[in-house]
Amino acid sequence: MRALLWFKQDLRLDDHPALQAGLTAECLLPVYVLDPALLQLNEFGMRRMGVHRARFLLETLVALEGELRQRGSHLLVVIGSAEQAIPQLVAQFNLDQVLTLEEIAPDERAQVARVARRLGDIPLQQAPANNLLRTDELPFSVEQLPHVFSRFRSLVEERLQVFQPRHAPDRLPGLPDGALALMQPLPTLSQLGLGEPLSVPASAFPFSGGEPAALGRLRDYLWKTQGVRQYKDTRNGMIGSEYSSKFSPWLANGSLSARRVVAELRRHEAQFKRNDSTQWLWVEMLWRDFFRWTLIRHGSALFKAGGLKATERAPQQLDQRFQDWSRGRTGMPLVDANMRELAATGFMSNRGRQVVASYLINDLQQDWRHGAAWFEEHLIDYDPASNWGNWAYLAGVGNDPRHNRVFNALRQAREYDPDAQYVSLWLPELRDVPQALRHTPFLLAGGHLRSLGYPQLDSIPESWKPYLHAVA
């Protein structure tokens, strides 16, 4: 067998079933196709990949090349479309098979189908994607996927899964003759038209892309610092790198295996005992899988205004208030601080994501899909299933049987940023405001607020009034 290994959102060597399938090949050509279409504006007027995720991707590709090189191989990165590049390389090097992982999102699945058609008689073999559970391990068919997470969880947990991911091989088959001559340096962010992001000392995510960094974080969080043992108590934090696992960016581009995370979590629990926090991380990993299977089952419906419920219940307005939200200029400090952290770093806490999404949908009455698209461009850990699934969930058009999942932004601020440390970190114009007013600068006289350069709220929601004068 002479094979091409097509990397996509699976940029690792550990627990990689398509890679394992290629170990007996006579020669193996690892390829990643960087499609400039990801950098063009979509139907919402935003890029599908912005500067922070692109930076993380390039770091990941550099790391993957290093891992391959240690094993006697290399990574060929091609700029273009997979439909053209993959069949062309197969023909050029007389390869007889393409190995890759399955995709879960409609656009990516359609792309794989187009590549398969272009390949003609050359087989394209798809191995299981970066899910926890594989199709034959589900306790139901995909068409019978439960509509709510609690039911999904109970069915999955009835049958204890033991994950035994396979480690990266020590050696890989060599490249086809002549392939080394095609290797080129990776493009820079500037060459991609994105510019270079500034380093932000306050970032909650000062980590590097790539599998070695991913496995390092996994070791640190589960074994060295054992931060996982406090996860349930700290997961609603918003400052620093240790309040949550931070696995999501590596999981998103596949440089970390979901099955490896849970296998290590079970090993940790075997040694140190399970507690509420380790169990909570397991639940979060199950949520990830639930959203992934939901996307596989429902496909493009998840990206429509009515979501999975085919209703028009969610707001569909789009006006200046969306622009204010995206720039962190709404006049609601907790929302603005989170949005500025996202713009500056490509990351935001889980608590922050829920607050800003609810605010856009329920307080500003804007189209949830534009919020999801904004996150798609800017989040370093963008994952189509989790991102669009969570937005639809909060908009009331997803899997949740409840409606009106409204987060009171001021109450959230008082509860999760009681000393106003977070808003002080990201809103420098409010640092000289008395601490008790940093969550409520709209109570200041209009002239004072204008002198600070911070926007004035149009009106104070009635639901905020019980929290207006709480001590920050």
Secondary structure, DSSP 4 states (H G I P E B T S, - for coil): -EEEEEESS---STT-HHHHHTTT-SEEEEEEEE-GGGGSB-TTSSBSS-HHHHHHHHHHHHHHHHHHHHTT---EEEES-HHHHHHHHHHHTT--EEEEE---SHHHHHHHHHHHHHHTTS-EEEE--S-SS-GGGSSS-GGG--SSHHHHHHHHHTS-----PPPPPS--PPPPTTGGGG--PPPPTTTTT--PPPP-TT-S-----SHHHHHHHHHIIIIIS-GGGGHHHHTT--SSSSSS---HHHHHTTSS-HHHHHHHHHHHHHHH---HHHHHHHHHHHHHHHHHHHHHHHGGGGGSTTGGGT---S--B-SHHHHHHHHT-SS-HHHHHHHHHHHHHS---HHHHHHHHHIIIIIS-B-HHHHHHHHHHH-TT--HHHHHHHHHHHHT-SS-SS------HHHHHHHH-TT-HHHHHH-GGGTTS-GGGTT-GGGS-HHHHHHHT-PPPS---GGGGGGTT---
